[in-house]
């Protein structure tokens, strides 16, 4: 969505990033959201084999697991303790 605001390539130090078109950015958000919803539905069905789990609980568990992975991945750096 940065494309809507930033018209020139984004430059950070020696790296240059060409922004995607707004159409591609919107498509990525829509497809990503649909993928998230479908994976949550699959997770709910797997969990329902052993317990009565609502879709909202399964989606929440999936979202929190994704956040935890992102946080721990960002905090871990090879060669540092």
Secondary structure, DSSP 8 states (H G I E B T S, - for coil): -GGGT--S-EEETTEEE----HHHHHHHHHHHHHHHHHHHHHHHHHHHTTS---HHHHHHHHHHHHHHHHHHHHH--TT--
